Amino acid sequence: MNCKTCPVCGANWIDDQLYWSGTNKRGKNVDLAALVCNTISEDKFVTCANPCKGQEGGVGWAERLKILEQGLDGM
């Protein structure tokens, strides 16, 4: 079993599967990159453990806001 933890955000990977810090729910590396890794300062970016850091895509903050707004419109 291969385990690693990001020293920047605390996210965990077990056998290359991302688990969010705090909730320990499964996640996608590209979503973590959109939400956290691609928004951090250059010095922390270097030590980030996410293999998808720097990649475009994923569900970021703008997409999450749209999802929330759509849910409110449906109420």
C-alpha positions in Angstrom: 0.0 0.0 0.0 1.3 3.4 -1.0 0.3 6.4 1.2 1.3 10.1 0.9 0.0 13.3 2.4 0.4 16.8 0.9 2.4 19.1 3.1 0.5 22.1 1.8 -3.2 21.2 2.2 -3.2 17.9 4.0 -4.9 15.9 1.3 -4.1 12.2 1.4 -3.5 9.6 -1.3 -3.8 5.9 -0.7 -2.7 3.8 -3.7 -3.0 7.0 -5.9 -6.6 7.6 -4.8 -7.2 11.1 -3.4 -9.0 11.5 -0.1 -9.9 15.0 0.9 -8.5 16.3 4.2 -11.1 16.9 6.8 -13.8 14.7 5.3 -11.7 11.7 4.0 -14.1 11.4 1.1 -12.7 10.2 -2.3 -11.9 13.0 -4.7 -10.3 13.8 -8.0 -6.8 15.2 -8.4 -7.9 17.6 -11.0 -10.7 19.0 -8.8 -8.2 19.5 -6.0 -5.9 21.3 -8.4 -8.7 23.6 -9.5 -9.8 24.4 -5.9 -6.5 24.6 -4.1 -3.2 23.7 -5.8 -3.5 26.1 -8.7 -4.3 29.0 -6.4 -1.4 28.7 -3.9 1.8 30.7 -3.9 4.7 29.7 -6.0 6.8 28.6 -3.0 4.1 26.2 -1.8 3.3 25.0 -5.3 6.7 23.4 -5.5 6.0 21.2 -2.4 2.4 20.4 -3.4 2.0 16.6 -3.7 -0.9 16.6 -6.2 0.2 15.0 -9.5 -2.4 17.2 -11.3 -1.1 20.5 -10.0 -1.0 23.1 -12.8 -3.5 21.2 -15.0 -6.6 23.0 -16.2 -10.0 21.6 -15.7 -11.7 20.1 -12.7 -14.6 21.5 -10.8 -13.4 24.7 -9.3 -15.0 27.5 -7.3 -16.9 29.0 -10.2 -18.4 25.7 -11.2 -19.4 24.9 -7.6 -21.1 28.3 -7.3 -23.1 27.6 -10.5 -24.2 24.2 -9.0 -25.4 26.0 -5.8 -27.2 28.7 -7.7 -29.0 26.1 -9.8 -30.1 24.3 -6.7 -31.4 27.5 -5.2 -33.3 28.3 -8.4 -35.0 24.9 -8.2 -36.3 25.6 -4.7 
